[in-house]
Amino acid sequence: MGSYSTLHFFGEILDAFEVEKEWERPRIVVDNNCVLPSRVLAILRGELRAELVSGMADSIRTLLTGYDPDAIVIPCHTAHVFLPEVRAVLAVADDRVLDMIGVTADHCRDTGATEVFLMATEGTIASKVFDGYCGERGVAVRYPDEAQQTQLRDFIEQVKQKKPTNPEAWSRFVESLGSDRVILGCTELSVLAAGRRAIPGVELIDPIALLVARLHAIAQDKYDD
């Protein structure tokens, strides 16, 4: 739902399809519904939660009925906290609405992770949504302390406001977490990490990249048919 996050996600999908002609890519419909209420405040304070759920459901309903897509994705981790409520409002169990956190937890399990460090918004962390997904797959989740969360919030806001970020400060921050597997649990962090140098000894697990790979596989399966 964040505008620059949406822009990044769209670009990642385009880059996933190595084609000679643009019409060889699948059709992509983007609903950048950035006017919805804050997901974080809906979790932490209950502010406008019903309006947020209703707005998300309306967007998904419009996509389902207006375009009959092969898949729908929500490239916002915090929004996934509300996905069960959204599904209840829609009154459909449509498996075309992909679950980014589930895809990420599957990757952690399948690559042998037993513990991961989660960088995310206060709302995502407070909801413990990653604990549920990862715990079911035998993966423990570590979280930032208060000082780390303050720094993390600054990084996220820099992306949201399209402000420059010091790459060395970002690398030092990730190294200071003391973990060899770190989930970029906020789409703005995927934007921030894109194109940066690798951080020795640290795997940055990017749910956006995993979601793009899943979409690519869905499209390829359809083309092969």
PARO-684177 format. One line per field, with one value per residue (C-alpha): residue in one letter; residue number from 1; x, y, z; chain. Coordinates in pm, 1 decimal, always signed. Layout:
REM residues N
residu	c(a / ...)
num	c(NUM / ...)
x	c(X / ...)
y	c(Y / ...)
z	c(Z / ...)
chaine	c(A / ...)
END
This chain:
REM residues 225
residu	c(m / g / s / y / s / t / l / h / f / f / g / e / i / l / d / a / f / e / v / e / k / e / w / e / r / p / r / i / v / v / d / n / n / c / v / l / p / s / r / v / l / a / i / l / r / g / e / l / r / a / e / l / v / s / g / m / a / d / s / i / r / t / l / l / t / g / y / d / p / d / a / i / v / i / p / c / h / t / a / h / v / f / l / p / e / v / r / a / v / l / a / v / a / d / d / r / v / l / d / m / i / g / v / t / a / d / h / c / r / d / t / g / a / t / e / v / f / l / m / a / t / e / g / t / i / a / s / k / v / f / d / g / y / c / g / e / r / g / v / a / v / r / y / p / d / e / a / q / q / t / q / l / r / d / f / i / e / q / v / k / q / k / k / p / t / n / p / e / a / w / s / r / f / v / e / s / l / g / s / d / r / v / i / l / g / c / t / e / l / s / v / l / a / a / g / r / r / a / i / p / g / v / e / l / i / d / p / i / a / l / l / v / a / r / l / h / a / i / a / q / d / k / y / d / d)
num	c(1 / 2 / 3 / 4 / 5 / 6 / 7 / 8 / 9 / 10 / 11 / 12 / 13 / 14 / 15 / 16 / 17 / 18 / 19 / 20 / 21 / 22 / 23 / 24 / 25 / 26 / 27 / 28 / 29 / 30 / 31 / 32 / 33 / 34 / 35 / 36 / 37 / 38 / 39 / 40 / 41 / 42 / 43 / 44 / 45 / 46 / 47 / 48 / 49 / 50 / 51 / 52 / 53 / 54 / 55 / 56 / 57 / 58 / 59 / 60 / 61 / 62 / 63 / 64 / 65 / 66 / 67 / 68 / 69 / 70 / 71 / 72 / 73 / 74 / 75 / 76 / 77 / 78 / 79 / 80 / 81 / 82 / 83 / 84 / 85 / 86 / 87 / 88 / 89 / 90 / 91 / 92 / 93 / 94 / 95 / 96 / 97 / 98 / 99 / 100 / 101 / 102 / 103 / 104 / 105 / 106 / 107 / 108 / 109 / 110 / 111 / 112 / 113 / 114 / 115 / 116 / 117 / 118 / 119 / 120 / 121 / 122 / 123 / 124 / 125 / 126 / 127 / 128 / 129 / 130 / 131 / 132 / 133 / 134 / 135 / 136 / 137 / 138 / 139 / 140 / 141 / 142 / 143 / 144 / 145 / 146 / 147 / 148 / 149 / 150 / 151 / 152 / 153 / 154 / 155 / 156 / 157 / 158 / 159 / 160 / 161 / 162 / 163 / 164 / 165 / 166 / 167 / 168 / 169 / 170 / 171 / 172 / 173 / 174 / 175 / 176 / 177 / 178 / 179 / 180 / 181 / 182 / 183 / 184 / 185 / 186 / 187 / 188 / 189 / 190 / 191 / 192 / 193 / 194 / 195 / 196 / 197 / 198 / 199 / 200 / 201 / 202 / 203 / 204 / 205 / 206 / 207 / 208 / 209 / 210 / 211 / 212 / 213 / 214 / 215 / 216 / 217 / 218 / 219 / 220 / 221 / 222 / 223 / 224 / 225)
x	c(+0.0 / +297.1 / +345.5 / +723.9 / +701.1 / +442.1 / +670.3 / +957.1 / +737.0 / +611.1 / +967.2 / +1070.8 / +789.2 / +889.6 / +1253.6 / +1152.3 / +1032.0 / +1320.9 / +1134.2 / +1208.4 / +866.2 / +665.7 / +349.8 / +522.4 / +478.6 / +152.7 / -98.8 / -45.2 / -312.3 / -191.5 / -423.6 / -203.2 / -465.6 / -241.9 / -537.2 / -642.5 / -600.1 / -271.7 / -220.1 / +13.1 / -235.5 / -513.3 / -307.1 / -159.7 / -463.9 / -753.0 / -790.7 / -1020.6 / -967.8 / -1310.9 / -1254.3 / -914.8 / -1054.0 / -1345.5 / -1113.8 / -882.6 / -1180.8 / -1318.2 / -985.8 / -964.3 / -1329.8 / -1279.7 / -976.6 / -1148.7 / -1469.4 / -1325.6 / -1021.9 / -1048.1 / -673.0 / -458.5 / -318.7 / -356.3 / -76.9 / -57.8 / +304.3 / +259.0 / +350.8 / +146.3 / -164.2 / -138.7 / -236.2 / -584.8 / -603.6 / -822.0 / -1071.6 / -1062.8 / -1131.5 / -1427.5 / -1572.3 / -1530.4 / -1692.9 / -1477.6 / -1183.8 / -1005.7 / -658.2 / -563.7 / -496.7 / -139.8 / -0.6 / +339.4 / +420.9 / +339.2 / +567.5 / +845.3 / +800.6 / +811.7 / +1144.9 / +1288.9 / +1188.0 / +1299.3 / +1645.5 / +1702.3 / +1660.7 / +1587.9 / +1592.3 / +1549.0 / +1564.1 / +1263.8 / +1289.7 / +937.2 / +698.1 / +581.2 / +241.3 / +372.7 / +590.7 / +311.9 / +77.2 / +324.5 / +196.2 / +538.8 / +558.7 / +252.8 / +369.7 / +732.4 / +651.5 / +435.1 / +740.2 / +985.6 / +1151.4 / +1196.7 / +1170.1 / +1388.9 / +1289.6 / +1462.3 / +1503.4 / +1363.8 / +1672.8 / +1697.0 / +1327.6 / +1375.8 / +1653.6 / +1444.0 / +1150.2 / +1382.1 / +1498.2 / +1138.2 / +1030.9 / +1327.2 / +1201.0 / +840.0 / +948.3 / +1203.2 / +1490.1 / +1851.2 / +1978.0 / +2339.6 / +2440.5 / +2714.6 / +2471.6 / +2236.8 / +2512.7 / +2631.8 / +2276.7 / +2219.1 / +2554.4 / +2469.8 / +2166.0 / +2390.7 / +2194.9 / +2291.5 / +1932.3 / +1734.8 / +1385.1 / +1310.5 / +963.6 / +855.1 / +832.8 / +1018.9 / +1315.2 / +1313.9 / +1334.8 / +1619.1 / +1818.9 / +1780.1 / +2110.3 / +2309.0 / +2624.3 / +2592.8 / +2659.4 / +2911.8 / +2769.9 / +2412.2 / +2132.5 / +1874.7 / +1552.1 / +1340.6 / +971.2 / +915.8 / +1169.2 / +1010.7 / +664.8 / +783.3 / +934.4 / +600.3 / +415.3 / +665.9 / +611.5 / +232.6 / +264.2 / +505.3 / +274.5 / -7.9 / +206.8 / +328.5 / -31.1)
y	c(+0.0 / +232.4 / +414.1 / +376.6 / +18.7 / -45.4 / +112.3 / -112.1 / -421.6 / -345.7 / -304.7 / -634.2 / -814.6 / -659.8 / -759.0 / -1117.9 / -1171.7 / -1168.7 / -1105.8 / -952.6 / -787.3 / -627.8 / -813.5 / -1136.7 / -1039.4 / -1113.1 / -833.4 / -660.9 / -454.1 / -222.6 / -78.5 / +153.2 / +207.6 / +428.6 / +627.5 / +346.7 / +406.0 / +326.6 / -44.4 / +17.7 / +237.6 / -9.9 / -275.2 / -68.8 / +149.4 / -7.5 / +311.2 / +276.3 / -100.2 / -169.6 / +94.2 / -54.9 / -408.5 / -286.2 / -90.7 / -385.6 / -610.7 / -361.2 / -352.6 / -731.3 / -764.7 / -513.7 / -703.0 / -1040.2 / -935.5 / -679.4 / -865.1 / -1234.8 / -1251.4 / -1560.5 / -1419.5 / -1124.0 / -1009.1 / -749.5 / -631.5 / -499.6 / -719.2 / -532.8 / -563.6 / -942.4 / -913.1 / -824.7 / -1083.9 / -1332.1 / -1050.1 / -942.0 / -1296.0 / -1312.9 / -989.9 / -1122.0 / -1449.2 / -1638.6 / -1871.5 / -1764.8 / -1914.6 / -1665.2 / -1413.7 / -1515.1 / -1498.3 / -1327.8 / -1416.1 / -1780.6 / -1778.8 / -1628.0 / -1877.3 / -2162.7 / -2032.4 / -2012.5 / -2372.3 / -2505.1 / -2348.2 / -2502.0 / -2192.8 / -2253.6 / -1885.4 / -1558.5 / -1191.0 / -986.0 / -622.2 / -483.0 / -207.2 / -179.8 / -304.0 / -619.6 / -693.8 / -629.3 / -858.5 / -1151.9 / -1262.5 / -1393.8 / -1598.2 / -1794.6 / -1869.3 / -1940.5 / -2127.4 / -2371.7 / -2445.6 / -2485.3 / -2145.1 / -1907.2 / -1529.4 / -1264.9 / -899.1 / -559.3 / -394.3 / -45.4 / +137.8 / -80.9 / -28.7 / +348.9 / +325.5 / +90.8 / +331.5 / +605.4 / +386.9 / +303.7 / +667.5 / +770.0 / +540.2 / +652.8 / +1015.3 / +935.2 / +1071.2 / +958.4 / +680.2 / +635.6 / +291.1 / +252.8 / +331.5 / +65.4 / -197.1 / -117.4 / -144.9 / -487.3 / -613.4 / -490.3 / -719.4 / -1020.2 / -1256.9 / -1448.2 / -1457.5 / -1133.5 / -1094.0 / -765.2 / -761.9 / -424.8 / -351.7 / -23.0 / -223.9 / -426.2 / -94.8 / +20.4 / -301.4 / -323.8 / -266.3 / -237.5 / -436.5 / -776.2 / -784.0 / -1061.2 / -1342.5 / -1216.2 / -1351.0 / -1079.2 / -1268.6 / -1054.3 / -1150.7 / -929.5 / -1129.4 / -1454.8 / -1329.9 / -1220.5 / -1565.8 / -1725.1 / -1498.5 / -1581.4 / -1953.2 / -1910.0 / -1721.1 / -1975.4 / -2262.7 / -2089.2 / -2023.4 / -2382.0 / -2499.0)
z	c(+0.0 / +44.2 / -285.6 / -320.5 / -198.5 / -468.6 / -727.2 / -617.0 / -621.0 / -971.1 / -1096.6 / -939.8 / -1122.4 / -1454.6 / -1402.7 / -1320.0 / -1676.4 / -1922.0 / -2246.4 / -2585.0 / -2623.9 / -2345.4 / -2444.5 / -2345.7 / -1980.9 / -1799.8 / -1751.4 / -1415.8 / -1241.5 / -962.1 / -697.7 / -491.2 / -220.6 / -8.0 / +131.2 / +366.0 / +741.7 / +913.9 / +963.0 / +1257.9 / +1445.9 / +1378.2 / +1556.9 / +1839.3 / +1919.0 / +1732.5 / +1527.3 / +1223.3 / +1215.0 / +1063.8 / +795.0 / +710.5 / +680.3 / +471.1 / +240.8 / +188.1 / +116.9 / -135.6 / -320.5 / -337.7 / -438.0 / -720.3 / -849.3 / -827.8 / -999.1 / -1238.8 / -1369.7 / -1269.9 / -1197.6 / -1157.3 / -831.7 / -597.2 / -370.1 / -94.4 / -73.3 / +281.7 / +576.7 / +836.7 / +618.8 / +650.6 / +1016.2 / +891.4 / +614.1 / +809.9 / +880.9 / +518.1 / +401.2 / +641.9 / +499.5 / +145.9 / +253.4 / +5.0 / +58.8 / -258.4 / -274.4 / -542.9 / -262.8 / -180.5 / +170.8 / +172.5 / +532.7 / +469.2 / +164.8 / +377.8 / +662.5 / +410.7 / +281.0 / +634.1 / +705.6 / +367.8 / +399.8 / +742.1 / +957.8 / +1325.7 / +1425.8 / +1235.8 / +1327.7 / +1218.1 / +1115.4 / +1086.4 / +1190.5 / +1549.7 / +1437.4 / +1274.1 / +1575.9 / +1828.1 / +1636.2 / +1661.5 / +1321.1 / +1220.2 / +1540.6 / +1438.3 / +1086.3 / +1175.4 / +1496.2 / +1304.5 / +1090.7 / +1379.4 / +1337.0 / +1632.4 / +1581.3 / +1748.0 / +1762.3 / +1787.5 / +2124.5 / +2181.1 / +2054.9 / +1745.5 / +1672.5 / +1686.5 / +1427.4 / +1217.9 / +1221.0 / +1093.4 / +803.4 / +710.6 / +718.0 / +503.2 / +229.4 / +269.6 / +233.1 / -40.6 / +165.5 / +115.7 / +339.8 / +443.3 / +311.4 / +571.0 / +852.7 / +714.4 / +697.0 / +1049.8 / +1178.1 / +1022.6 / +1149.9 / +1501.3 / +1516.3 / +1569.8 / +1348.7 / +1035.2 / +900.9 / +896.0 / +750.8 / +576.3 / +731.2 / +594.8 / +223.3 / +268.3 / +395.5 / +73.9 / -113.1 / +110.1 / +74.1 / -304.9 / -480.9 / -157.5 / -109.0 / +52.5 / +426.3 / +503.0 / +712.7 / +693.7 / +473.7 / +418.5 / +358.4 / +128.0 / +126.7 / -177.8 / -380.5 / -261.1 / -355.8 / -701.0 / -754.0 / -662.0 / -907.2 / -1179.7 / -1120.9 / -1140.6 / -1468.8 / -1614.2 / -1525.2 / -1709.2 / -2016.1 / -2021.5 / -2023.9)
chaine	c(A / A / A / A / A / A / A / A / A / A / A / A / A / A / A / A / A / A / A / A / A / A / A / A / A / A / A / A / A / A / A / A / A / A / A / A / A / A / A / A / A / A / A / A / A / A / A / A / A / A / A / A / A / A / A / A / A / A / A / A / A / A / A / A / A / A / A / A / A / A / A / A / A / A / A / A / A / A / A / A / A / A / A / A / A / A / A / A / A / A / A / A / A / A / A / A / A / A / A / A / A / A / A / A / A / A / A / A / A / A / A / A / A / A / A / A / A / A / A / A / A / A / A / A / A / A / A / A / A / A / A / A / A / A / A / A / A / A / A / A / A / A / A / A / A / A / A / A / A / A / A / A / A / A / A / A / A / A / A / A / A / A / A / A / A / A / A / A / A / A / A / A / A / A / A / A / A / A / A / A / A / A / A / A / A / A / A / A / A / A / A / A / A / A / A / A / A / A / A / A / A / A / A / A / A / A / A / A / A / A / A / A / A / A / A / A / A / A / A / A / A / A / A / A / A)
END
